[in-house]
Each structure stands twice: as C-alpha cells, then as structure tokens.
Amino acid sequence: MRLRSLIIKEFRQYRRDRRMLTMTLLAPVLQLTLLGYAVNLDVKDLPLAICDQDLSTESRRLVAEIRYSGHFVIGVTCTRADELVPLLDRGAAAVALHIPPGFQHDLRAGRARVQVLIDGSDANSAGIGAGYLGGLIAQHGIRAHAAELKRTGRLGMALPRLELRPRVLYNPTLESVYYMVPGVLGLVLLVVMGTMSSLSIVKEREAGTLEQVMATPIRAWELILGKLIPYALVATGDLFLVVFIILFWFHVPLRGSFLFLIAMSFAFLLTCFGIGLLVSAVSRTQQQAQMTFFLVAMPTNLLSGFMYPIANMPHWMQPITVFMPMRYFLAIIRSVMLKGDGLQELWPEVAALVGFAVGLLATGALAFRKRLQ
C-alpha cells in the first residue's frame, strides 16, 4: 500500500510538471527526428571547381560523368590551375580538379594523370568526396583505356585478367542513416531518462518534500522503487515510440528479434536510471544535477562509437571505451537491426551491458539510500 501510494503521488507530480512532460514526450521525438536527418555522413552536392586545360572529347566526357554522378555540383570552372587554390580559400569549392593539357593523348596511352585539391578543414566531407571523385576518375580511365585497346585490336591480350566485384552486405546502398539512427536511440534513452530520473529526486529535495516523505513510515527501498517505477513506465512508452519511428519513418530494417531488441533496451534503461540515481546522490540542486549529468553523458556519447568508430580513436584512449555502457548497447542494437544477430553472436556485449545495468543501478540505489540516511 505504501509503495502504491508513492507511485500514485509520482504520477500526479509528473502530470502537473509541464517541463517534465515535454522532456519525456516531445524531446525523444525531436531528438530522433533532428539527429536522424542532420547527422548524415552521406556526401551529396559537394561544390567542385574544375580547371580543364585539355578541352578534349575525353576531358569533357569526364566532366559530364562527374556532373551527373549526383555527388558534386560544378559551381566554378577556370582556365588556369593557379586559380583553384584561391577558390578553396574563399569556400567557393570543397574539392578542385585540374585536368592538364594532353590529357586525352596520355589517357589513350595509359599514363594520364589529373590533380585533385581538397579542402581539409571539413575532413569528413572532403575525404568522402575525394573518394567519390577518385572512383569516378578511375572508372573513366578504365573505360577509355578499354575502348582504345578495342579500337587498336589489342583488347584480348592487353586487358587485365583480374576483375574486382565488391559486394556490400547488411547495407547494400551504404545509407548512413541505417548506421546513425539506431545509435540515436541510445543517445535519446541516455539523455532523456538519465536526466529525468536525476532531476525528479533533486527537485523534490529542493522543494523540501523529500524530508516530509521520509518522515512517513516508508522505507528507503520503497522510496527508490516508487521513484523508478513511474519513470520506467514512461520510459517504456518512449522506447516503443522511438523504435516505431526508426522502423516506419526512417525505414531502418529489423533483421533480428524484436523481443531481444526490447529486452536489451530495458537493460540499457536500467543503466540510465542507475546513472540518474548516482547523479542525484551527489547533487543538491537541479542546476548542479544537470551539470553533473552533462559531465557524465558527454564522454559517454563521444567514446561509445555513436559517431566515430572506436578503432579510429588513439590507442591510449580505446581502453577507456570499455567502461562506457552505451558502447555495448550500440553494438547490440546495430547488429540486431542490420545483421540479424542474436544472443549467440552478441553474448559478450549482452553480458557487459547487463553487468553495467545491475552494477550501476545497485550502486546508485545504495548511494541514494545512504544520502537519505
């Protein structure tokens, strides 16, 4: 009866707090939608400057293939190579291509060269764009060289015997949204649920009602459960809402078990609640709780592999990511949705995530209980 009364009280406070309602109902949808569209690693319509000093049939054909590839927008053309660097300096182009004189003759002879200049201030976009451009140039060179060999009657003996046919698994179209949006689920659960659980307790301490509750016969563990159960139910609704948006709005495939995905999401929710309890145990005001949670959430996000692969981090930093629960949740959810993996393939990550959930929740509850005493 005491626990039920406390849960009813929490729901009444939650319903009356408009800021908390907005955080739990509107914030997950906004974060998922904005991050799902804004955090996109695909490169399209990258501004390209071209200096074509050959003006031959082959050079014009190469420029046309680049134009209609969909990756670049040719905004500036010039006739002198020394004009390309100032264009990059002004931001008029992110990548520049220089086609030297004699390109067509050298291409048919199999020794043509072009120069690509890259604005490295945006390393991600420029690097991907340079890769696209290099692939287009290489394909054009192969076709032109094959056509020349065929024209001269040397096709059979001069073409290489080795042929590369790459096959992309799990994400054939290489859509970055398939990689980023499942990761946004972990970010939303961490930020919204962790913040909500920590602020709800600190807010009651600020208002002075926490001491009134402790003056009743209620036990410390009942108070903790009474705080967690209502927000666990709200978090469950947010979880299903976010998963629905991922599957039916962004059309990210779910090749694994839906029940396994939900179970692992609940394990991560317990981790978030444990972090919230720890933050509430060391904070006296809501502002202090927000700043403390920010100090915890920021490195967790950056070192989890959400945006940057862990393998690309410095070697001395990679062992630190082992202590980030979100790292294991992201590995699980991406593998379940894109690869169809289950417990048999992901048991190390599952064991680590469950261990973090139990450990953080128990530590947070113990710290909060000691604070109450």
N, C-alpha and C positions, 0 to 999 in steps of 0.2 A: 504493500500500500504506500509506504514512504517513497519507494522508487517510482511508482506510477504517478504519484502526486508531483514529484520533482520533474518528471518527463513532461507532464501536462504544463507545468509552470514554464519550462524551457520553450515549449511550442508557443505559448502565449507571448512570451518575451520576443521570440523570433518573429511572430506575426506582427507585432507592434513596431518592430525596428525596421523602418523602410530601407535604411542603408544596408542592413544585413540581407534583406530580401533582394535588393538589387544585386548585391555581390554574389549571392548564391544562384539566382535565377537568370539574370541578364549577363553577368560577367562571363560565365563559361561560353555562352553562345557568341558574344562579341569577340572574345579572345580567339576562339577557334576559327571564326569567320575571317577576322582580320589577319591572323597569323597564317591561316591556310592559304590566303591569296597573296599576302605581302611577302612571306618567307618562301620565295620561289627561286630555285637555283637554275632554272632554265633560262637560257640567253636567247632573246628574240629582238629583232630590230636594233641591233647594235650599230651605232654610227660608224661608217667606214669611209676613209678617204683613199682615193686611188690616183696614182700617177702612172699613166700609160704612155711610155715614150716609144713604144713599138708601133702602136696603131695598126696592127696587122689583123688578119682574119682570126688567128688563134687567140690573140690577146683580147679582142672584142668578144669572142666566144667565152673566154674565161670570165670576163667581167659580167656577161649575161648570166652565166651559171651561178655566180656569186649573188647577183641581184635577185634571182628568182629562187634562191635556196630558202628564203624565209628567215634567215638568221641575221641578215645585215640590211642596213639602209645606206645606200651610197649617197651621202649628202654633199660631198665635195670631190671634185676632180681637178687636177692640176697638171701642168706640163713639165715642171721642174721638180727634181727629187728634194731639193733643199727647202721646198715649201711644205713638206709633210710634217716635220718636227714642230714648226710654229702652229700648225693645225691641232696637233696633240696638246701643245701648251695651252691653247685657248679653250680646249674642251670641245672643239668642233668635231672631233672624231676620237673614238676609243682605240681603233686599230687602223693602221695605214698600210697600203700595199703599193710597192714600187715594182713596175714591170719595165725592165731595162730595154734599150734598143737591141734588135737582133733576137728577140725572144722566140719568134716563130721559127727562125732558122735553127737556133740552138735546141728548141723543143723537138723538132723533127730529127735532129741528130742525136737526141737522147741525153743532152747535157744542159738543159735550160735551168736557169736559176732566177728566183724572184726574192725580194726582200720584204719582210713583214715587220712593221714597227708597232709596238704595243704600249699603251698607257698603263703602267703598272700600279698607279695609285688605287685602282679598283682591281685588285689581283684576281678575285674570283671571276668576275665577268670578262676581264681581258684574257685571262688564261683559258677559259672555256671558249671564248670567241676565237682565240688564236688556234685552238684545237680544231674548231669547225672549219676555219679558213684553211688550215693546213690539210685537212681531209679533202676539201673541195679541190684544192690545187693538185694534190696527189692523184685524185680520180681523173681530173682533166689531163694530167700528164700521161697517165696510163692509156686513156682512150686515144689521145693524139699520137702517142708512140705506136700503139697497135694499128691505127689507121695508116700510119706511114709505112710500117712493115708490110701491111697488106697491099698497099699501093706499089711497093717495090718488089713484091713477090717473095719476101723473106719471112712471112708470117709463121710458117710451120717450124722453121729451125731457130728463130730468134726469140720467140715469146717464152717467158719463163714457165717452168713446169709446176712450180709451187703456187697454189691458189689458197688464199685465206678467206674463209667464210665464217665470220663471227656470229654467234647466236647468244642473245641476251635472255637469261632466264629470270622468272619471277616478275620482271618489269620490262617487257619487250619494247615498249615505247619510250623507256627512260624518262618517265614523268617524275619530276622531283616531288610533286605533291603526294605521291604514294609513299615517299620516304619521310616527308616533313610532317604531314597531317597526323599520322599515328603518334608521332613524338609530341605533338601539341596536346594530345590527351593527357600525357604525363605531366606536362607543364601546367595545364589547367587544374588538374587534381591537386598538384603540389601547392600552387599559389592560392587557389580559392579555398580549399579545405583546410590547409595548414593555417592560413590567415584567419579563417572563420573560427576555428577551434581555439586558437590562442586569444583572439580578441574577445570572444564571448566570456571567458573567465576573467580576463583583466578588466573588462568593462564592469562586471559585477563587483569586482574588488574596488574599483574607483567609486562606484555608486554607494558603497557601504552595505550592500545587501548580502554579500558573501558571509560577513560575520553574523548576520541575522539567520541565515540558513544554518550555519554551523552551531548556533545556539539551540537548534532543534535536536531531537534525538537521532537525526540522520547520521549514518556512518560515512566515513571518508570514501570508501569504495562505492557506496551508493551515490554519493555526490558525483564521483567521476563518471560512473555509468550513466547517471541522469544527464550529465553534460554531453556525453559522447553519443548516446543512442539517438536523440533527436537529430543531431547533425549527421549521423551515419545514415539515417533515413533520407534526409535532404540530399546528402552526397550520392546516395543510390539513384535518386531521381536525376541528378545532374549527370551521373555516369551514363545512364541509359540514353539521356538526351544527346550527349556528346557523341556517343557511339552511333546513334541514329544519324546524326549529321554527317559523320565520317563515311558511313556506308551508303547513304542515299542522297546526300547533297554533293559530296566530293567524289563519290563512286569509287572509293578505295576498296579493292576486293578483300573478302574474308575467306581465305582458303583453309583455315584451321577451325578448331572447335570454338563455337560462340560461348559455351559454358566455361571452357578453360580460360578464355579471354576475360570473362566477367570475374571469375574466381581470382585471377592474378590482379585484376584491377582492385578488387576488395582488399587483397593483401597490401597493395600499394596505398590504399586509403588508410589502412591501419597505421602504416608508416607515417603518413602525413599527420594523422591525429597524434601519434607519438611525438613528432616534432613540435606540434602545436602545444602539447602539454608541457614539454621542456621549455619552450619559449615563455609560456605563461608562468612557469615556476620561477623564472629569473627576472620577470618584468613586473613593474609596479603600475605603469600607466599604459594606455593604448598606444601612444606615440612611441614609447620605448619598446613595446611588443612589436610594432610594425618595423622599426629599425632593426631589431634583433632578428626577426624573421627574414628581412631583406638580406642581412649578412649571411644567413644560412642558405636561403634559396638561390642567391646569385651564383656562388661557386657550384652548388649542386646542379644548376642548369648548364653552366658553361662546361663542366667537367663530366657530364653524363653522356656526351656523344649526341646531344639533341641536334646541334647544328654543325659541329666539327667532329670528324672521325677521331676517335681516341688514338688510332695508330699514327695520326699526323701530329700529335702533341709531342713535346720534348720527352725524351726517355726518362728524365728525372721526375716528370710530372705524371706519367702514366700510372705508376703505382698508387698515386693519391686517388685516382678514379675508382679504385676498388672499394673505397669507403663511401661511395655515392649510391644510395639505393635506387635512384632514378636510372642509373646506368643499366641495371638488370631489368627494370620494368620496360625500358625502351627496347632492349634486345628481345625481350619476350614478345611484346606486342607487335613489333615489326616482323618477327619471324612467324608468328601465328597468322597474321593477316596476309603477308606476301608469300611466304613459303609453305604455309600449312603445317608447320612443326607443332609437336605436342610435348607432353611431359617426357617422353623417351629421349627426345633430342635436346630439350631445354632444362633438364633436371638440375644442372649446376646453377643456372640463373634462378630457377624456382627456389632452390634451397637457400640461396643467398638472400633473395627477396623476402621469403618467409622468415628467415632468421632476423633480418633487419626489422620486419614488422613486429615480431614478438619482442625483440630486444628493445626497440625504441619505445613501443607502447608501454612495456613494463617499466622501463627507466623513467619515462615521462610521468606515469601514474605514481611511481614511488617518490619522485621529486616533488610532484604536486601535493602528495599526501603529507610529506614532511613539511612543506611550506604551510599547509593548513594547520598542522600541529604546532 
